[in-house]
Amino acid sequence: MAVGGDRRVRTAYARRVLTPVRPDALDDVTLAALRTRLAELGYTVDGVTALLGDRAYAALQRNETVPGLLATAAGGPLAGLVRLWLLQRPVGIEEVRAALAEGYDALLAAGVLAETGEAGAPGTMVVALVDLRPYADDGPDGGRDLWVLSDLTPGLDGRPTRLTSDHVLGISPASTSLVQQAVREPVRRALDLGTGCGVQALHLAQHADEVVATDVTPRALTLAALTARLNGVAVDVRDGGFFAPVRGERFDLIVTNPPFVISPPTAEDRLLVYRDSGVPGDGAVERIVREAAAYLTPGGWCQVLANWEIRADEPWDERLDGWLADTGLAAWVVQREVLDPVQYVELWLKDSGDHPTTGGDVTSYEERAASWLAWLDERGVVGIGFGWLNLRRPGPGEPTPRRLEQWHHDVEQPVAPEVAAWWRRESWLARTDDATLLATVLTRPVDVVQETHGEPGAADPETIVLRQQRGMRRARTADTVLAGLAGAADGELSVGAILGALAHLLDRDAAELVGEYLPQVRDLVAERYLDPPGAAPLTPRG
């Protein structure tokens, strides 16, 4: 999603010229009729999944189309649209016309579709120039059928693909991860910074009165605006990099999946704007973090999905904490994954089609990979972190807690409720002194269980583990006191009463035990092993 860079990226040489999209050919009446028609035909996530079946649908997620071709061999309107857009195969003109009705001519005029051969001649086929993909928002009201316009998915069935500089990425694992991360509470104004195909804006429009979406590439702005209009969603689409298009404005929620790839200075003919900011290293992400506070209302969130450098001479969390130092923002940063530089370079050269396995020239690949790795070495980069940055501008008198942690294990999605709960817990802890905490009745969440490990038949376990089955799915070792505290936290006794009883049972001095364990009680609350009064209960699994 293109959020940074400058005007030079707009004129970067395109290795393969994309067909212009003409949005004026699609008025709102036509788009509304198309939306209705797609739903009637079952060109939805549920409809496509049912048509393809589990095997073909899973294969398509891996960019393999042969099982999908077999599943759609019987034909029909829905099968034709799946072949046209999802499998990127030519489909007979009469079949497409019948499926899309009056929407066909408009999509043709808009440059979304094209006819092969001589117009109207027998055997004329239709091909997709732009992807139109079903998408689902599994919201609290049962979800909605949506459709997203983007450039065609590259690399189907391993076909060599060289992306253009202004390629507009479709729905990706990164974009869906950000969707799951974003706090879904009603807000007045929301900003999708670097909108790309516009999928974040679709979600924001469900709980924000006003949505602004920005990007630096005209093609992304065009497709994002069309995506919004196709779904009947109002989005204010603006041109410009970083926060320039919203200078002087404030938002209750900012979400961004910026062009975060950490790469050396790139020639204009190699720049991929959806992933390359033109700013060295992780400077684009750092800039967003340092500038976000000026664009947030009190209590507002800025949520970022990004990469960052891990350097040999500085722990990653200290480096990112330095970005936050003068911002006044509260922050919960989670490093979800770490790649070594070799893996990282291989990943992104495959992404751009420059790796030999994706159609790239061997000599060119070797030169680019060597240059990239040498550049990372010069910067002292020993790894690249990937994860979430959840930044919150405190209101008057509110605390500014910061938690930077590494958690590589599986989590329950969406993780957004955990983000909102993190702030509420940290805020509660900040205004709760030790005396009040001792007098408080805490409750163990229903998903927290105790595991014991040791020799069969042994009187005492060697290890006790408290484990969450929901949310972040954390696990931590506990001694007898902490395990006893968690076990007794059933909403009846205060922390002080439980620790006093444990001191008596273990023949410990009560004051000494309280002094040792009260900080750990705070940790248990912060990490959701224990709930403070009024904590939101876990929602049932969907």
N, C-alpha and C positions, 0 to 999 in steps of 0.2 A: 504494500500500500504506500503510495508515494506522498510523503509528508514534507520532505526536505529538499535540499539541492537548490539550484538556481535556474535561470532561464536557459542556460546552455544545454540542460538535459532535454529541453523541449525540441531542440534542433539537432539532437544527436542522430548520427547516421543510422538508419534502420536497415538491418541486414536482410529483412524480408518486409516489403511494404504491405501494411495492413489496409484492407479496403475501408474507405471512410464510412462512418455510420452517419446517416442523415435523420436525426430525430424528428425534424419537422414533418416527415412523412407519416408519423404516428401521432395522431391527435388523441386526446383523452377519451373520446367516445370509442375510437377504434381499439385503444388499449383496454378499455373496460370490457368490450365485447370479446377481445382475445383472451383476457383473464377468465371470463365465463366459459369460453369454449375449451380452454385447456383443462379447466376443472371438470367440465362435462365429459371429456374424453378420458379422464383419469390420469392425465399427465401431471401427476403429483407424486410425492415421495412414496406414499402408500400404494398408489396405483402402479408405479414403475417397479416397486419392490415385489408386488404380487405377480406382475407379468414376468419379470426376470427369474424369480425364485432365488433362494439363498445362494446357490452356487454361482450363478451368473452375476448377481448383484455384488457379491464379495469379490469376484474377479474384476469387475469394473472399477472397484475401489483401488485395485492394483494396476489400473490402466490396461487390463486385458479384455479384449472385446469378443473373442471367439465364442465363449459360452453365451454371451448376449445375442450374438447373431443366431445361434441355434434356438435360443428361447423366443426370438421374434420371427422365426422362419414362417410361421403360419400367416403372418401379415395382419392387416387391420389398422385402423387409424392410430391407435396408441402405439402399436409396434412400429409404424412408420415414423412417428415423431421420435421414438427412442433411437431408431437407427439414424435418423437425420442428425439429431443433436448429440446424444450421449455416445453413440458409436461412431459418429462422423463418417457415415456412409451415404453415397448418393441414393436418392429415393425418387421414384417415378413422379412426374409432375402432377398427374391426375390424382394420385394417392395423397399427395401433400395438399393440393387444392381442396380436395374433399374434406380432409381433416381440419384445415385451418379456416375454411369458409372465406368470409370477407377479409379476414386478417392476412391472407396469403399475399395479396397484391401490395398491401401496406408494408409487410415485412420485406418484400422484394424491393420496393422503392426505397426503403430505409437502409438497405445494404446489409440486412441481417441474413438474408437468403440470396442465392443466385441460381440462375438456370444455366445448364451446360449445353453446348451446341447451339444450333440456330433456334431462336425463340419460336415456340409453337410447333416445331418439327416433330414428327413421330420419334418416340424414344427419348425425348427430352427428359433430363434428370434434374433434380434440385439438390443443391449442396448448401450446407450451413457455413456462413462466413463468420458468424458470431454465435457463441454458445447461449442457449436459453435453457436454463436448468431448473427443475423443480426443487424446492427447498421447503423445509417445515420449521415453524417456530413452535416448539412444544411448550407453550406458555401455560400459566395457571388456569386459563379458561378452556383448556382442551386443545390448544394449538391452532395454527392457521396454515393453509396452503399458500405458499409464496413461490415466486419465480425470480431468478437472478440472471442478468445479462453480463457476459464477460467475453474475453477472447477464448478461442477454442483450447481445450486441454491439450498440452503438448505431449508427445511421446507415447501415444497409444500404441500398444503392441510393440514397443521398442523402436518405433519409427524414428529415424534421425530428425531432430528438430533444432533449429537455430532461432531463438526468440528475438523479437525486435525490441528496440529500446523502450517503446511505449506499450509493450504488452500489458494487458490488464488481466491480472490473475483472478481466477474464479474462486469459488469456495474452497478453502484449504484447511489443513489441520491447524495452522496458526490462527486463521480467522475464527474457526469454530471454538478453539481454546479460549480466545478473547471473549467470545459470546458467553461462554460458561463462567468466565471470571467476573464479568461486569455486574455490579450491584444493581438489582432490578427493583428499585424503589421509586415511587412517583417523584418526578422532578419537573421544574419549570422549563429549564433550558439544558440541552445536551449538545456536545460537540463530538463528531466523528472526525478525528484528525488524520488525514491520509486515507480517504474513504475507499479508494480502489473501485471495486464493483458495487459497493454500497451496502453490503450485507449487514454491517454494524448499524447503519442508519435505520434499516428496517426494524431491528430490535429496539433501538432507542425510541422510535416513534410510538411504540406501544406503551411507554410509561413516561414520556416527556411531552410537554405542551408544545415545545419548539425544538427542532433538530437542525443543526448546521453541519454540513459535511464539506470538507476541503480536500483538495489534491493539487498537484502541480502539472499533471498531464491532461491536456484537453480530452483525450480519448477516455480516460478514467472518469472525468467529470460528465462526459456525455453518457457513458454506460451507467454510471451511478444514478444520474437523473432519470434515465429511462427505466431503470430497475424500480426506483421509487414510484414513478408514474404508473408503471404496469401493475403495481400492487396497491394503487390507490392511496399512497402515503405522501404526505407533504414534507419535503426536505428542502432546506435552503442550501443549494450547492454553490460553493465559492472557489475561486481560483487563487492559488498561492501556497508558498512553502511555510512550514512551521506555523507559528501563531500569527503571521502577517495578515491573513484575511479576517482575523477577529480582533485586531488591535483595539484595546480599550474596553473589550466586552468581558463578561463574566458568565461562567457556566456552573451548574450544579453537578454535572458529570461530564468528564472528558474520557473518551476511550481511544486508544491508538495502538495499531500494529504497524509501527513505522518501518521504513526500509533499514533494517538493522544489521544487514550482513557486514561483517568486519573484513574489509578488503582494502588492498592498496589503492592509491590514486589510479583511476581507470580511464583509459582513452574513451572519448565520446562514442565511438562506434562499438564499444563493449559495455556501455552503461545500460543496466536494466533498472529502470526507474522504480519499479514496484519493490525492489529489494536493495538497490544501491542509492544512498543518499547523496553521494559526492562529498561527504564529510569524512575525513580520515578516521579509521578505527571505529570506536563506539561513541564518537563525538555527537552524532545526531541524537542518540538516546540520552546522553548526558545533558544536552541542551534542553530537551523536553523536560527532564527532571528539574533542572535549575530554574526554568522559566514558568513551570506550570502554576505555581502559587498565584502569580499575578492574574491568572485567568479563571481562578476558582472563586466561587462564593464561599463565605464561611460555612463549614460543614460539607463542602463539595469534594468530590472524588476525582482523581485522575488515575486511570488504570492502564498500564502499559504492558505489552508482551514484547520481549526483546532479548537480544544477545548482549553480552558484555565481555570485555577482555579480562582474563585472569593472568596476572603477571607474576613473575618469579619473585619479585622483591616486595610484594604487597598482597596480603590476603584479599580475596574478592570482596568480602563484606566490608572491610575497612575502606576499600576504594569507593564502593557505592555509597557508603555512609558519608564520605567526603563530598560527594555530589549533593547530599541532602543537608549538609552542615548549616548553610546560611538560608535555607528556604523557609524554615518555620513549619514545615510539613510533618505530620505524623506519617509513618510508613511501615508497611508490612511487605517485605521483599522475600521472595522464595526462589531459590535456585533449584530448578527442577531437573537439570541435566547438564553434564559437562562433556564436551568433545575435545579430543586432542587436536592440535592444528592440522595434522595430516588428514584425519577423518573429515575435518571441517572443510578443507580445501577440496577434497574429493567430492563431498556432498554438493557444494555449490557450483563446481565445474560440471557436474552431471546435470544439475538443475538448469544451467544455461545452454546445455547441448554441446559443451566444449570437451567433454570427456570422450575418449575413444568408444566407450560402450554406448554412448548416446549420439554418435555420429561425428564427433570431433576429430580433427586431424591430430595424429599422434605427436608429431613434432611440436605443433602449436600448444598442445596440452602440456607436454613436458616443460616447455618454456614458461607457460603461465603458472603452472603448479610450483615450479622451482622459484620463480620470482615472488609469488605470493607467500610461500613458506619462508623465504629469506627475509621478506618484509616483516612478517610476524616475529621472527627471531630477533630482528633489530629492535623491535618494540618490547622485547622481553616477554612475549605472550607464550605461556605454557599450556593454556587451555582456553576454551570459550564457553562461558556460562550461558544458559538459556533459562528464562523463567518469568515470573510475574513481579511487577512493581505496583503496589496498591498505595497510592498517596492520598492523604486527606488533609485539607486545610481546616485546622481547628476553628471552632467558633470562639467568641470571647470567653476567657477563663477556662477553656478546655485544655487538656494535656496534649503533649506531642510525643506519644510513645513511638519507639522505633524497634522493630524486630526484623533482623536479617538472618535467615536460616536456610539450610540446605535440606531439601526433602525430595529424594529421588523415587520414593515408593508410590504405588498407586493411590489415587484419591477418588472420592465419590464426586461425580459431576451432576449438576453444576456446582462449582466450588464457591460461587458468589455468596450464598448464605454464610459460609465460613468467614468470608472477608468482612461482611457486615457485623457478624458476631465477634470477630477479633476486636473491632473498634469498641463495641459495647462493653466487652470484658475488660479491656485495657482502661477504658474510661471509668468503669466501676472500681477497679483496683486502685486507680490514681486518687479517687476521692474517699477511699476506705482505709482508715488508719489501722494499726495493729490491734488496738483495743476493740474497735468495731468488728474487725475480722474475727477475732476470738469469740465475739458474741453472736456471730452470724450463723444461721443454719444453712449449710451447703447441701446440695443434692447430687448424687452420682447419676449422670445421664444413662438412659436405659441401654445404650449400645456399648458401654464400657464394661469389659469383662476382665477377669483375672486368669492368667495362665501360670502354672507352676511347672518347673522342670527339675528333675533330680533322679536319683537311683530309685528303681521300684522298691517299695517297702520301706524307704528311708523315713525317719520320723519327721524331718523338716526338709522342705524343698531347697535345692541349691540356688535357684533363681525364681523370683516372682516378677511377672510382667503384667503391667496394665495395658490393655489394648482397646483401641476404638474400632468399632466395626462400621462406622459411618464417618462422613465428613473427610477430614484429612487422614483418617485411619492411622493415627499416630500409635506408637508403642514406646513404653519406657519401663526400665527396670525399677523395681520398688523394694524397699526393705520392709521389715515387719510393721514398722510404725505407719508408713505411707499406705501399705496394703490394708492395714487395720482401719486407718482413717477413711479410705475410699469405701471399704466394706460397710462401715457404720454410718456413712453419709446418706441416710435414707429419708432425710427431711424432718427428723425428730429432734436430734441433738445438735447443739452448737459446736463449732470447731473447738472451743475451749473445753467443753465438756468431754468431747471425744479424746482430745489429747490428754486431759487429766486422767481419764479412765485407763488409757494406754500406759501412762506413766506409772500408775498403781500396779497394773498387771505385769509390767516389765521391771518393776522395782527401780524406776528411774526418778530423778528429781524432776518435779513437774515444771518448775521455772526453766530449768536447763533444757528440757525436752521441747518446751514451747519456743525458746530462743533458737534452737537448732532447726526446728521443722516449720516454723511459720513462713519463712521465705519460700520453702518448697510447696507449702499450701498455695501461696500466690502463683507459683509456676503451674500447679495443677488446675487452677482456675483459668489462667491465661491460655493454657493448651486444651481446655475443655474436657479435662478428666473429672472436674467438679463444676457444677452450675451454681452461680450466685442466685439470690432471690430474683424472681421475675425474668429469668433467662427464657428465651423463646424455646419451646420444645422442638424436638426433631420432627420434621414433617414425615409422613408415611412415605415409604418407597413407592415410586410411580409404577 
